[in-house]
Amino acid sequence: MITNVRILHQFSTVLPVTFSVLNYEPKDVLFFDIETTGLSSKTSHVFLIGLISFQPDTKEWQLIQFLQEQDNEEEERALLETFSAFAKNRTQLIHFNGSSFDIPYLVSRYEKHQLPNPFSHKSSLDLYREFLRMPAFFRQMPNHTQKAFEELTSYTRKDLLSGKEMIKFYHSYTKSPSKEKEDLLLQHNYDDLVGMLSVLPLFNLRQLPKGQWELTHVEELKKQEADQTITKELLFTLTIPAPIPGQLSASFPFGYITASWHTVKIKLPLYEGTLKFYYPDYKNYYYLPLEDEAVHKSVAVYIDAQHRQKATASTCYKKYNGIFVYAPQTCTLPLLKEDIRTKECYTFWPLQNSSLTMQKSYIQEILKTAITLS
């Protein structure tokens, strides 16, 4: 079995920031990726396992790969035992789509060799599944392969082999070993591993719904449309401590978000017109048809009975004319609508309570709505 070790100096200062967002201790984490001779664990076997772990003594990230030289069960067993030894003292495993392939495959091979399952009592972070929990930023991607996420962070691969080509190449290597073939096999696995490290900072997006940001600027913008009408927009600029690699964008029904390094911008359209504020306890209100609004029963007693009628849920409102901005239904600010049947809600702009605390609370609800974390 061939062992290949490399030190990844370029990640020593980048990853700790993301681990603080994830609330992980680097010493507990083990990245892994496997290469197999087929998709079915019943008719194929694993021939290469790559790992990345943090070395507390040197404060460096170490990549280590184990490659079977001979295509036989004895070497696979040794490979599995080596992986177990490395995973033994790690409590957090990180992989890309390993929940669907790598882990079930390895569990099956451990059972085949009657070896203990090393995945018991360990936490697992599947980068693929976790990224899909934030669809606003990633739905526009052509696909959700690891390579597609790597492109977002400008990671450039050097490997020349596809997954299918790896299988043929490995069989060729076992029959006629060479340093060139060995390097090509290791390079593919290397890029899978380092690619995971390159996309990990995308998790810094989690700062947004968690409120780990500062509001640095609020601005009203005017935009001239094609028909010469002027529309107004609201721009919030936020600063985040952990940077987002590259530039990402997310659109949602009533706004747009961009995130690049330490800066996040939220753009929301402003609506100018008339909206209705609906009182929740309509049984305590009367509707006044002439005024087209509802008043509380304590006031209605002074109004001629001919000019008032018991309010219903759809007539229990007060109309306001002004400028409004989209607001999630979870917002604590007053919510207004065009009609009781519409789902979209708005609130007054400027906000009724314009304190920094209220502005942060409002933006926080916007982010929670836009960035889904199921």
C-alpha positions as CSV (number, residue, x, y, z in Angstrom):
1,M,0.0,0.0,0.0
2,I,1.4,3.4,-1.1
3,T,1.2,6.3,1.4
4,N,1.4,9.9,0.1
5,V,1.6,12.9,2.5
6,R,1.3,16.6,1.7
7,I,1.0,19.7,3.9
8,L,-1.6,22.2,2.8
9,H,0.0,25.5,3.9
10,Q,-2.5,27.6,2.0
11,F,-5.4,26.7,4.3
12,S,-3.8,27.4,7.7
13,T,-5.4,30.8,8.0
14,V,-8.5,30.4,6.0
15,L,-10.3,27.4,7.5
16,P,-10.3,28.5,11.2
17,V,-12.6,31.3,10.4
18,T,-15.2,29.0,8.8
19,F,-14.8,26.4,11.6
20,S,-15.8,29.2,14.0
21,V,-19.0,29.7,11.9
22,L,-19.7,26.0,12.0
23,N,-18.8,25.8,15.7
24,Y,-16.2,23.0,15.0
25,E,-12.9,22.3,16.6
26,P,-10.3,21.7,13.8
27,K,-8.7,18.8,15.8
28,D,-12.0,16.9,15.8
29,V,-12.5,17.1,12.0
30,L,-11.6,14.5,9.3
31,F,-12.2,15.2,5.6
32,F,-12.3,12.1,3.5
33,D,-12.9,10.9,-0.1
34,I,-12.7,7.4,-1.6
35,E,-12.1,6.0,-5.1
36,T,-13.7,2.6,-6.0
37,T,-13.6,0.1,-8.8
38,G,-17.4,0.5,-9.3
39,L,-20.6,1.9,-8.0
40,S,-21.9,-1.3,-6.3
41,S,-20.2,-2.3,-3.1
42,K,-21.2,-5.9,-3.7
43,T,-19.3,-6.2,-7.0
44,S,-16.4,-3.7,-6.5
45,H,-14.1,-2.5,-3.9
46,V,-12.3,0.6,-2.6
47,F,-8.8,1.2,-3.8
48,L,-7.9,4.7,-2.6
49,I,-8.8,6.7,0.4
50,G,-7.7,10.3,0.9
51,L,-7.9,12.1,4.2
52,I,-7.3,15.7,5.4
53,S,-6.8,16.4,9.1
54,F,-5.5,19.2,11.4
55,Q,-2.2,18.6,13.1
56,P,-2.3,20.4,16.5
57,D,1.5,20.4,17.0
58,T,2.3,22.1,13.7
59,K,-1.0,24.0,13.3
60,E,-1.1,22.7,9.7
61,W,-3.6,20.8,7.6
62,Q,-2.2,17.4,6.4
63,L,-3.4,15.5,3.4
64,I,-2.6,11.8,3.4
65,Q,-3.6,9.2,0.7
66,F,-3.5,5.4,0.8
67,L,-3.4,3.6,-2.5
68,Q,-3.7,-0.1,-3.0
69,E,-0.9,-1.5,-5.1
70,Q,-2.5,-4.9,-5.6
71,D,-6.0,-5.5,-6.6
72,N,-6.9,-8.0,-3.9
73,E,-9.0,-8.3,-0.7
74,E,-6.0,-8.4,1.6
75,E,-4.9,-4.9,0.6
76,E,-8.4,-3.6,0.8
77,R,-8.7,-4.9,4.3
78,A,-5.5,-3.2,5.3
79,L,-6.8,0.0,3.6
80,L,-10.0,-0.1,5.6
81,E,-8.1,-0.8,8.9
82,T,-5.9,2.2,8.2
83,F,-8.9,4.5,7.6
84,S,-10.4,3.2,10.9
85,A,-7.2,4.1,12.8
86,F,-7.3,7.6,11.5
87,A,-11.0,8.1,12.1
88,K,-10.8,6.7,15.6
89,N,-10.0,10.0,17.4
90,R,-12.0,12.2,15.1
91,T,-15.6,13.0,16.0
92,Q,-16.6,15.1,12.9
93,L,-16.4,13.7,9.4
94,I,-16.8,16.0,6.4
95,H,-17.4,14.8,2.8
96,F,-19.2,15.7,-0.4
97,N,-22.3,13.5,-1.0
98,G,-20.7,10.9,1.2
99,S,-24.1,10.3,2.8
100,S,-25.4,8.8,-0.4
101,F,-22.2,7.0,-1.6
102,D,-19.0,7.0,0.3
103,I,-20.4,6.1,3.8
104,P,-22.9,3.4,2.7
105,Y,-20.2,1.9,0.3
106,L,-17.6,1.7,3.1
107,V,-20.0,0.3,5.6
108,S,-20.8,-2.5,3.2
109,R,-17.1,-3.2,2.6
110,Y,-16.4,-3.2,6.4
111,E,-19.2,-5.8,6.8
112,K,-17.7,-7.8,3.9
113,H,-14.4,-8.0,5.8
114,Q,-16.1,-8.4,9.2
115,L,-14.5,-5.3,10.5
116,P,-16.1,-2.8,13.0
117,N,-18.0,0.1,11.5
118,P,-15.9,3.3,12.1
119,F,-18.8,5.6,11.5
120,S,-20.7,4.7,14.6
121,H,-21.1,7.6,17.1
122,K,-19.6,10.2,14.7
123,S,-21.2,13.3,13.4
124,S,-21.2,13.8,9.6
125,L,-21.3,16.9,7.5
126,D,-22.3,16.3,3.9
127,L,-21.3,19.5,2.0
128,Y,-23.6,18.6,-0.9
129,R,-26.7,18.3,1.2
130,E,-25.9,21.3,3.4
131,F,-25.4,23.6,0.4
132,L,-28.8,22.5,-1.0
133,R,-30.3,23.8,2.3
134,M,-29.4,27.3,1.1
135,P,-31.1,27.1,-2.4
136,A,-31.4,30.9,-2.9
137,F,-27.7,31.2,-3.7
138,F,-27.2,27.9,-5.6
139,R,-30.5,27.3,-7.5
140,Q,-29.1,29.1,-10.6
141,M,-26.2,26.7,-10.9
142,P,-26.3,24.3,-14.0
143,N,-25.7,21.4,-11.6
144,H,-24.6,20.7,-8.1
145,T,-21.5,18.6,-8.6
146,Q,-18.5,19.3,-6.5
147,K,-16.7,20.8,-9.5
148,A,-19.6,23.3,-10.0
149,F,-19.2,24.5,-6.4
150,E,-15.5,24.7,-6.8
151,E,-16.0,27.0,-9.8
152,L,-17.8,29.5,-7.5
153,T,-14.6,29.7,-5.4
154,S,-12.3,29.8,-8.4
155,Y,-10.6,26.5,-7.5
156,T,-8.8,25.1,-10.5
157,R,-8.3,21.3,-10.7
158,K,-5.3,19.7,-12.3
159,D,-6.6,16.1,-12.6
160,L,-7.1,14.7,-16.0
161,L,-9.3,11.7,-15.2
162,S,-13.0,11.3,-14.8
163,G,-14.5,8.9,-12.3
164,K,-15.1,6.3,-14.9
165,E,-11.6,6.7,-16.3
166,M,-10.1,6.3,-12.8
167,I,-11.4,2.7,-12.7
168,K,-9.8,1.7,-16.0
169,F,-6.7,3.6,-15.1
170,Y,-6.4,1.8,-11.8
171,H,-6.8,-1.6,-13.4
172,S,-4.0,-0.6,-15.8
173,Y,-1.9,0.5,-12.9
174,T,-2.2,-2.8,-11.0
175,K,-1.1,-4.7,-14.1
176,S,1.7,-2.4,-15.1
177,P,2.6,0.1,-12.2
178,S,4.4,3.3,-13.0
179,K,5.0,6.6,-11.2
180,E,3.1,8.5,-13.9
181,K,0.0,6.4,-13.4
182,E,0.3,6.6,-9.6
183,D,0.5,10.4,-9.8
184,L,-2.6,10.7,-12.0
185,L,-4.6,8.5,-9.6
186,L,-3.5,10.4,-6.6
187,Q,-4.1,13.8,-8.3
188,H,-7.8,13.1,-8.9
189,N,-8.3,12.2,-5.3
190,Y,-6.2,15.2,-4.2
191,D,-8.4,17.6,-6.1
192,D,-11.5,16.0,-4.6
193,L,-10.1,16.6,-1.2
194,V,-8.6,20.1,-1.6
195,G,-11.7,21.0,-3.6
196,M,-13.7,20.3,-0.4
197,L,-11.5,22.7,1.5
198,S,-11.9,25.3,-1.2
199,V,-15.7,25.2,-1.0
200,L,-16.0,25.0,2.7
201,P,-15.9,28.8,3.2
202,L,-19.3,28.9,1.3
203,F,-20.7,27.9,4.7
204,N,-19.8,31.5,5.8
205,L,-23.2,32.3,4.3
206,R,-24.6,30.9,7.6
207,Q,-23.6,34.1,9.3
208,L,-26.4,35.9,7.6
209,P,-29.5,34.1,9.1
210,K,-27.7,33.8,12.4
211,G,-27.3,37.6,12.7
212,Q,-23.5,37.5,12.6
213,W,-23.1,40.8,10.7
214,E,-23.1,44.6,11.1
215,L,-25.3,47.1,9.3
216,T,-22.9,49.7,7.9
217,H,-25.1,51.7,5.4
218,V,-28.7,52.3,4.4
219,E,-29.4,54.2,1.1
220,E,-32.5,55.0,-1.0
221,L,-31.9,54.6,-4.8
222,K,-33.8,55.9,-7.8
223,K,-33.9,54.0,-11.0
224,Q,-35.4,55.1,-14.4
225,E,-37.3,52.3,-16.1
226,A,-37.6,51.8,-19.9
227,D,-41.0,53.6,-19.9
228,Q,-39.3,56.7,-18.2
229,T,-41.0,56.0,-14.9
230,I,-38.9,56.4,-11.8
231,T,-38.8,53.6,-9.3
232,K,-37.3,53.6,-5.8
233,E,-35.2,50.9,-4.1
234,L,-33.7,50.4,-0.7
235,L,-30.1,49.3,-0.3
236,F,-28.8,47.8,2.9
237,T,-25.0,47.2,3.1
238,L,-23.8,44.7,5.7
239,T,-20.3,43.7,6.8
240,I,-19.5,40.1,7.8
241,P,-16.5,38.8,9.8
242,A,-15.9,35.6,7.9
243,P,-15.5,36.2,4.1
244,I,-17.5,34.7,1.3
245,P,-15.1,33.5,-1.4
246,G,-15.9,35.0,-4.8
247,Q,-19.2,36.7,-5.6
248,L,-22.6,35.1,-5.0
249,S,-26.1,36.3,-5.6
250,A,-29.5,35.3,-4.5
251,S,-32.9,36.5,-5.7
252,F,-36.2,36.1,-3.8
253,P,-39.7,37.3,-4.7
254,F,-39.2,40.8,-3.3
255,G,-35.5,41.4,-3.3
256,Y,-31.9,40.6,-4.3
257,I,-28.8,39.8,-2.2
258,T,-25.2,39.8,-3.3
259,A,-22.3,38.5,-1.1
260,S,-18.7,39.0,-1.9
261,W,-15.9,38.6,0.7
262,H,-16.8,40.8,3.7
263,T,-19.6,42.7,2.0
264,V,-23.3,41.8,1.7
265,K,-25.9,44.0,-0.1
266,I,-29.6,43.6,0.1
267,K,-31.7,45.5,-2.4
268,L,-35.5,45.9,-1.9
269,P,-38.0,47.8,-4.0
270,L,-40.0,50.6,-2.4
271,Y,-43.7,50.7,-3.0
272,E,-45.6,54.0,-3.1
273,G,-49.4,53.9,-2.9
274,T,-52.2,52.8,-0.6
275,L,-52.2,49.7,1.6
276,K,-54.4,48.3,4.3
277,F,-53.5,47.4,7.9
278,Y,-55.9,44.6,9.0
279,Y,-56.9,44.4,12.7
280,P,-56.7,40.8,14.0
281,D,-59.7,40.9,16.3
282,Y,-62.4,42.0,13.8
283,K,-65.2,41.0,16.2
284,N,-64.4,44.1,18.2
285,Y,-64.6,46.4,15.3
286,Y,-67.2,48.1,13.1
287,Y,-66.8,48.9,9.4
288,L,-67.7,52.4,8.2
289,P,-68.6,52.1,4.4
290,L,-68.5,55.9,3.8
291,E,-65.0,56.2,5.2
292,D,-64.0,52.7,3.9
293,E,-62.2,51.8,7.2
294,A,-62.9,50.1,10.5
295,V,-63.0,51.6,14.0
296,H,-63.1,49.9,17.4
297,K,-66.5,49.3,19.0
298,S,-65.6,51.8,21.7
299,V,-65.6,54.5,19.1
300,A,-68.4,53.1,16.9
301,V,-71.0,53.5,19.7
302,Y,-70.9,57.3,18.9
303,I,-71.6,56.7,15.2
304,D,-75.1,56.5,13.7
305,A,-76.1,52.8,13.4
306,Q,-77.0,53.5,9.7
307,H,-73.4,54.4,8.9
308,R,-71.7,51.4,10.5
309,Q,-71.9,47.6,10.3
310,K,-70.1,44.8,12.1
311,A,-66.7,44.3,10.5
312,T,-65.6,41.0,9.0
313,A,-62.1,39.8,8.6
314,S,-62.0,41.3,5.1
315,T,-63.4,44.7,6.1
316,C,-61.5,45.2,9.4
317,Y,-58.7,47.5,8.2
318,K,-57.4,51.0,8.1
319,K,-55.9,52.5,4.9
320,Y,-52.6,54.2,4.8
321,N,-51.1,56.2,1.9
322,G,-47.3,56.4,1.7
323,I,-44.1,54.6,1.0
324,F,-43.7,50.9,2.0
325,V,-41.1,48.2,1.9
326,Y,-41.6,44.4,1.7
327,A,-41.7,42.7,5.1
328,P,-41.8,39.0,6.1
329,Q,-44.8,37.8,8.0
330,T,-42.5,37.0,10.9
331,C,-41.6,40.7,11.2
332,T,-42.6,42.4,14.5
333,L,-43.3,45.7,12.6
334,P,-46.8,46.6,11.5
335,L,-47.7,44.6,8.4
336,L,-49.9,46.0,5.6
337,K,-51.4,44.4,2.5
338,E,-53.1,45.3,-0.7
339,D,-55.9,42.9,0.1
340,I,-56.6,40.3,2.8
341,R,-56.2,37.5,0.3
342,T,-52.7,38.5,-0.8
343,K,-49.7,36.8,0.9
344,E,-47.3,39.7,0.4
345,C,-46.8,42.0,3.3
346,Y,-45.2,45.4,3.6
347,T,-44.3,47.8,6.4
348,F,-43.9,51.6,6.6
349,W,-40.7,53.1,5.2
350,P,-39.0,54.7,7.0
351,L,-39.6,52.0,9.7
352,Q,-41.9,53.1,12.4
353,N,-39.1,52.4,14.9
354,S,-36.0,53.5,13.0
355,S,-33.5,52.5,15.8
356,L,-30.5,50.4,14.8
357,T,-31.8,47.5,16.8
358,M,-35.1,47.5,14.9
359,Q,-33.4,47.9,11.5
360,K,-31.2,44.9,12.4
361,S,-34.3,42.9,13.5
362,Y,-36.1,43.7,10.2
363,I,-33.1,42.8,8.1
364,Q,-32.6,39.6,10.1
365,E,-36.1,38.5,9.2
366,I,-35.5,39.3,5.5
367,L,-32.4,37.1,5.6
368,K,-34.1,34.2,7.3
369,T,-36.8,34.3,4.7
370,A,-34.4,34.5,1.7
371,I,-31.9,32.0,2.9
372,T,-33.7,28.8,3.7
373,L,-32.1,26.6,6.4
374,S,-34.5,23.7,6.8
